[in-house]
Amino acid sequence: MRGSDRAPSTAAPLPTYVRCGYALGDHTINVQLASVSLFFLFFLTEVAGLPPSRAGLVLLLGRAVDAFTDPMMGRISDATNWRLGRRRPYFLLGALPFGITFALLWSEAPLQDEDSVFAFYAAAFIANTLCSTVLAVPYAALLPEIAVSYDERTSLNTFRSIAVMAAILLTAVGMPQLVQAFGGGASGYAAAGSTLAFWLALPWFVVFLVTWERPSAERPPSVGMRRNFRALRSHSTYWALAGLFLAGRIAVDVSGAILLFYFTYWLGRSDDFPTAVALMLIAVMASLPVWLRLARGTDKRNIFIAGALWWSLCLIALYFVQASSPRWLVFLLFALVGIGYAVADLIPWAMLGDVIDEGELESGQRNEGIYAGVFTFVRKLGGALGVAAAGFALEAAGFERGGATQDESALAAIRTLTTFGPMIFLLVAGAVAWRYPLTRRRHEEILTALARRTEGEVA
């Protein structure tokens, strides 16, 4: 039986088990993203022995491949016509390769000269990003089919965001514990990566079982790929959202990549890193229902602006934290950061489905796959560019890998990259959101026009 046969009416609220089951997909994707964001740059420099610039280049190469594969995967899933649907079969195809290639990221390179180590981890990361693409793009494209209304999409994305925060919390706290439990060092990372690989692969079978595809949305593209991309390029609202999302993701990923360096070298309290991140993520999950309630009475862009400004103010305060600052102050600031961070992850994905509806009204084509593919590409490449730039900045500032202490210029770079670097991009994202045109009222008009068009086609 196809998943579309189980789809409820567009007016019916989604069952809780569907929201939770669907959210598991983003949970696994974000275990991978969080582990790469929080630990991979540190692993490549401090364990694998690569210079920061080459370590950052490993991340950039993997994301650059996504420049081609994410949009292509979106088009492929739009054109797929299998018995099980357009999107859901890829959950079964990609699950095991996703877990296997993730384990390779943390394994020890077979050869130990610098060029071989670089090539090994670059190849492993490219393979893992390709497997992630096979899952993530159809997964994101499925969301507008499951949740149709303006508020239902925000609600489903709230469940998804809670799963994302749980993934980051699990990774931030659990991965260091796993590494130490398996003896630390290269062997500890390898064993921890293999353990988490099971966690990445298994939930996709649950996602497949609880989701469906709506028959009304299962329309293969009637025009060529070039024409679809031309329509996407001319969709100004989509690119405004992509710009907002790009700036926000750079802020998120740069913060994540530098945070362990900040605790290790600026504060000299590496043991406090898991606690601070855990408190931040607990604050994220606690604040999401509040943001959701606020979003029901206003436009999504206003919620994003409020969250970006809140996070920026917290980063300013964090800049003035010193090694002598009390622990409770550091923990409090990170908890406050989490309140703003929640919006940066929640709102752009909730806005994507609305933009897809507008694109269908303008072009007559419903290309969730291409829209989600380019959006996922922005998510990955934007973060990778930010992390690669941070790696080059650390090396230019004189960072010495494996050093117990760093000179003043390296410490200043770590401090700035953790605070003012992300803040600049958050302010850019807020400025884009300020002029974002797709309001709640405009989306209601779009849904009405689409319903009338469908009624005309049926008649």
C-alpha positions in Angstrom: 0.0 0.0 0.0 1.4 3.4 -0.9 1.9 6.0 1.8 -0.5 8.4 0.0 -3.4 6.1 0.7 -3.0 6.9 4.4 -2.9 10.7 4.0 -5.5 12.5 6.2 -7.5 15.5 4.8 -5.7 18.8 4.6 -7.9 20.2 7.3 -7.1 17.4 9.8 -4.4 18.0 12.4 -1.5 15.7 12.1 -1.4 12.8 14.7 1.3 13.1 17.3 3.0 9.9 16.3 3.4 11.2 12.7 5.0 14.4 14.0 7.4 12.5 16.2 8.2 9.9 13.6 8.8 12.4 10.9 11.1 14.4 13.2 13.3 11.4 13.7 14.7 12.0 10.2 16.0 15.5 11.0 17.2 14.1 14.3 19.6 11.7 12.5 20.7 14.3 10.0 21.6 16.7 12.8 23.5 14.1 14.8 25.7 14.0 11.7 25.7 17.8 11.3 26.3 18.5 15.0 29.2 16.0 15.2 30.9 17.5 12.2 30.2 21.1 13.3 31.2 20.6 17.0 34.0 18.1 16.7 35.3 17.4 13.2 37.5 20.5 12.8 38.9 19.8 16.3 39.4 16.1 15.4 41.1 16.8 12.2 43.6 19.2 13.8 44.2 17.8 17.2 43.8 14.0 16.5 44.4 13.5 12.8 47.2 16.1 12.7 46.1 18.3 9.8 46.8 22.1 9.9 43.6 24.2 10.5 43.6 25.5 6.9 43.6 22.0 5.4 41.1 20.7 8.0 38.7 23.5 7.0 39.3 22.6 3.3 38.1 19.0 4.0 34.8 20.5 5.1 34.6 22.9 2.2 35.3 20.2 -0.5 32.5 18.0 0.9 30.0 20.8 0.8 31.2 22.0 -2.7 30.2 18.6 -4.1 26.7 19.3 -2.7 26.6 22.3 -5.0 25.7 19.8 -7.7 24.2 16.8 -5.9 21.5 18.6 -3.7 19.6 20.3 -6.6 20.1 17.2 -8.8 18.7 15.0 -6.0 15.7 17.3 -5.7 15.0 17.0 -9.5 15.4 13.2 -9.4 12.9 12.9 -6.5 10.5 15.2 -8.3 10.6 13.0 -11.4 10.6 9.6 -9.5 7.5 7.5 -10.2 7.9 4.4 -8.1 5.1 2.4 -6.5 6.2 3.5 -3.0 6.2 7.2 -4.0 8.6 9.9 -5.1 10.3 10.7 -1.8 10.0 7.8 0.7 11.8 5.0 -1.1 15.1 7.0 -0.8 14.8 6.6 3.0 15.3 2.9 2.6 18.0 3.2 0.0 20.1 5.8 1.8 19.9 4.7 5.5 22.7 2.1 5.7 25.2 3.9 3.5 24.7 7.0 5.6 25.7 5.2 8.7 28.6 3.4 7.2 30.2 6.5 5.7 29.7 8.4 9.0 31.8 5.8 10.8 34.5 6.3 8.2 34.8 10.0 9.1 36.1 9.1 12.6 38.3 6.1 11.6 42.1 6.3 11.5 43.6 7.1 8.1 45.5 4.1 6.7 48.5 6.2 5.7 50.0 8.9 8.0 51.6 11.4 5.7 49.8 14.7 5.5 48.6 14.5 1.9 47.2 11.0 2.4 45.4 11.9 5.6 43.9 14.9 3.9 42.8 12.8 0.9 41.3 10.1 3.1 39.1 12.4 5.2 38.1 14.5 2.2 36.9 11.4 0.4 35.1 10.1 3.5 33.4 13.4 4.0 32.3 13.7 0.4 30.9 10.1 0.5 29.0 11.0 3.7 27.6 14.2 2.3 26.4 12.3 -0.8 24.5 9.8 1.4 23.1 12.6 3.5 21.8 14.2 0.3 19.9 11.1 -0.8 18.0 11.3 2.5 17.8 14.9 3.4 16.5 16.4 0.1 13.5 14.0 -0.3 12.9 14.3 3.4 12.7 18.1 3.3 10.6 18.0 0.1 8.0 15.7 1.9 7.2 18.3 4.6 4.8 20.5 2.5 2.9 17.4 1.5 2.4 16.3 5.1 1.6 19.7 6.5 -0.4 22.0 4.3 -1.5 25.1 6.3 0.6 28.0 7.5 0.3 27.1 11.2 0.5 23.3 10.8 3.9 23.7 9.1 5.1 25.8 12.0 3.8 23.1 14.4 5.4 20.2 12.5 8.7 22.2 12.4 8.5 22.7 16.1 8.5 18.9 16.6 11.3 18.7 14.1 13.3 21.4 15.9 12.9 19.6 19.3 14.3 16.5 17.6 17.2 18.6 16.2 18.0 20.0 19.6 17.9 16.6 21.1 20.3 15.5 18.4 22.7 18.3 19.1 22.4 17.6 22.9 23.0 13.9 22.4 26.1 14.7 20.2 27.6 17.5 22.4 27.3 15.5 25.6 27.4 11.9 24.4 30.2 12.0 21.9 32.9 13.1 24.3 31.7 10.6 26.8 31.8 7.8 24.2 35.3 8.9 23.1 36.6 8.7 26.6 34.7 5.4 27.4 36.5 3.8 24.4 39.9 5.0 25.6 40.2 8.4 24.0 42.5 9.4 21.1 42.1 8.1 17.6 40.8 4.7 18.7 38.2 6.4 21.0 36.9 8.6 18.1 36.7 5.6 15.8 34.7 3.5 18.2 32.4 6.4 19.0 31.8 7.1 15.3 30.9 3.4 14.7 28.5 3.5 17.7 26.7 6.6 16.5 26.5 5.2 12.9 23.8 2.8 14.1 21.9 5.7 15.6 22.0 7.5 12.2 20.8 4.6 10.1 18.0 2.9 12.0 15.4 5.8 12.5 14.9 6.1 8.7 12.9 2.9 8.6 10.5 4.5 11.1 10.3 7.7 9.1 9.3 5.6 6.0 6.6 3.8 7.9 4.8 6.8 9.5 4.8 9.2 6.4 2.9 9.3 3.2 2.7 11.3 -0.1 -0.4 13.1 -1.2 -1.8 12.0 -4.6 -2.6 15.6 -5.4 1.1 16.5 -5.1 2.4 13.5 -7.1 2.8 15.2 -10.4 6.1 14.6 -12.2 7.5 17.8 -13.8 6.0 18.5 -17.2 8.8 20.8 -18.3 12.6 20.3 -18.5 15.1 20.7 -15.7 16.6 23.8 -17.2 13.2 25.5 -17.3 12.5 24.5 -13.7 15.7 26.1 -12.6 15.0 29.2 -14.7 11.7 29.5 -12.8 13.5 29.0 -9.5 16.1 31.7 -10.4 13.3 34.2 -11.0 11.5 33.5 -7.8 12.6 36.5 -5.7 10.9 35.4 -2.5 12.7 32.1 -2.5 16.1 33.8 -2.8 15.2 36.2 0.0 14.5 33.2 2.2 17.6 31.4 1.0 19.7 34.5 1.8 18.2 34.7 5.3 18.8 31.0 5.8 22.4 31.2 4.5 23.4 34.0 6.9 21.7 32.2 9.8 23.5 28.9 9.0 26.9 30.5 8.8 26.3 32.0 12.3 25.2 28.6 13.6 28.0 26.5 12.1 30.9 29.0 12.9 29.7 29.1 16.5 29.6 25.3 16.7 33.0 24.8 15.1 34.8 27.3 17.3 33.0 26.6 20.6 35.3 23.8 21.7 38.3 25.9 21.0 36.7 28.7 23.0 36.3 26.6 26.1 39.6 24.8 25.7 41.9 27.8 25.0 40.1 31.1 25.8 38.4 29.9 29.1 40.7 27.1 29.9 37.7 24.9 30.9 37.2 22.2 28.3 35.3 20.1 30.8 32.6 22.8 31.0 31.9 22.5 27.3 29.3 19.6 27.4 27.5 21.3 30.3 27.2 24.7 28.6 26.0 23.2 25.4 23.5 21.0 27.3 22.1 24.0 29.1 21.8 25.9 25.8 19.9 23.1 24.1 17.6 22.6 27.1 16.8 26.3 26.8 16.1 25.8 23.1 13.6 23.0 23.7 12.0 24.9 26.6 11.6 28.0 24.5 10.2 26.4 21.3 6.6 26.1 22.5 6.7 29.8 23.5 8.0 30.8 20.0 5.3 28.5 18.4 2.6 30.2 20.4 3.9 33.6 19.4 4.1 32.6 15.8 0.4 31.8 15.7 -0.4 35.4 16.1 2.1 37.1 13.8 4.2 36.7 10.7 7.1 34.2 10.8 9.6 36.9 9.7 8.8 38.9 12.9 9.6 35.9 15.1 12.9 35.3 13.2 14.0 39.0 13.7 13.2 38.8 17.4 15.3 35.6 17.8 18.2 37.0 15.8 18.4 40.2 17.9 18.1 38.2 21.2 21.0 35.9 20.1 23.1 38.9 19.0 22.7 40.6 22.4 23.8 37.4 24.2 26.9 37.2 21.9 27.9 40.7 22.9 27.7 39.7 26.5 29.7 36.5 25.8 32.5 38.5 24.3 33.3 40.1 27.7 33.5 36.7 29.5 37.0 36.0 30.8 38.8 32.9 32.1 38.2 34.4 35.6 34.5 34.8 35.1 32.3 32.6 37.4 31.1 29.4 35.9 27.4 30.2 36.7 27.7 33.3 34.5 29.0 31.3 31.5 26.3 28.7 31.9 23.6 31.4 32.2 24.7 33.2 29.0 24.7 29.9 27.1 21.2 29.2 28.3 20.1 32.6 27.1 21.8 32.0 23.8 19.6 29.0 23.3 16.4 31.0 23.4 17.5 32.9 20.2 19.2 29.9 18.6 15.8 28.1 18.6 14.4 30.6 16.1 17.3 30.4 13.7 16.6 26.7 13.2 12.8 26.6 13.5 11.5 29.5 11.4 13.3 29.2 8.0 12.2 25.6 7.5 8.6 26.6 8.4 8.8 29.3 5.8 10.0 27.0 3.0 6.7 25.3 2.4 5.0 28.7 2.0 7.5 29.7 -0.7 6.9 26.4 -2.5 3.2 27.2 -2.7 3.9 30.6 -4.1 6.2 29.0 -6.7 3.5 26.6 -7.8 1.1 29.6 -8.2 3.6 31.4 -10.4 4.9 28.6 -12.5 2.1 26.0 -12.5 4.7 23.4 -11.4 5.1 21.9 -7.9 8.8 21.2 -7.6 9.4 20.6 -3.8 12.5 18.5 -4.6 14.4 21.3 -6.5 13.3 23.9 -3.9 14.4 21.6 -1.0 17.6 20.6 -2.8 18.8 24.1 -3.3 17.8 25.0 0.3 19.7 22.0 1.7 22.7 22.9 -0.4 22.6 26.5 1.1 22.4 24.9 4.5 25.5 22.8 3.9 27.7 25.0 1.8 27.0 28.1 3.8 28.1 26.5 7.0 31.2 24.9 5.3 32.3 28.2 3.9 32.0 29.7 7.4 33.9 26.9 9.0 36.6 26.9 6.3 37.1 30.6 6.7 37.3 30.1 10.5 40.0 27.5 10.0 42.1 29.8 7.8 41.6 32.7 10.3 42.9 30.5 13.2 46.0 29.5 11.2 46.6 33.1 10.1 46.3 34.2 13.8 49.1 31.8 14.7 47.0 29.0 16.3 49.3 26.0 17.2 47.5 22.7 17.2 48.0 20.5 20.3 49.4 23.4 22.2 48.6 23.8 25.9 48.6 27.6 25.5 48.1 30.0 22.6 49.6 33.4 21.9 47.5 36.6 22.2 46.6 36.8 18.5 45.2 33.2 18.4 43.2 33.8 21.6 41.8 37.0 20.2 40.8 35.1 17.0 39.0 32.4 18.9 37.2 34.9 21.1 36.1 37.0 18.1 35.0 34.1 15.9 32.9 32.8 18.8 31.0 36.0 19.3 31.2 38.9 16.8 31.7 36.6 13.8 28.3 34.9 14.2 26.6 38.2 15.3 27.4 39.9 12.0 25.7 37.2 10.0 22.7 37.2 12.4 22.2 40.9 11.8 22.4 40.3 8.1 19.8 37.6 8.3 17.5 39.9 10.4 17.9 42.7 7.8 16.8 40.3 5.1 13.8 39.1 7.2 12.8 42.7 7.7 12.0 43.1 4.0 10.7 39.5 3.5 7.4 39.8 1.4 5.6 36.5 2.1 3.3 37.3 5.0 0.6 35.2 6.7 -2.1 37.1 4.8 -0.3 36.7 1.4 0.0 32.9 2.0 -3.7 32.6 2.7 -4.4 34.3 -0.7 -2.0 31.9 -2.4 -3.8 28.8 -0.9 -7.1 30.3 -2.0 -5.9 30.8 -5.6 -4.4 27.3 -5.8 -7.7 25.8 -4.6 -9.6 27.7 -7.2 -7.1 26.5 -9.9 -7.5 22.9 -8.8 -11.3 23.2 -8.8 -11.1 24.6 -12.4 -8.8 21.7 -13.5 -11.2 19.1 -12.0 -14.2 20.8 -13.7 
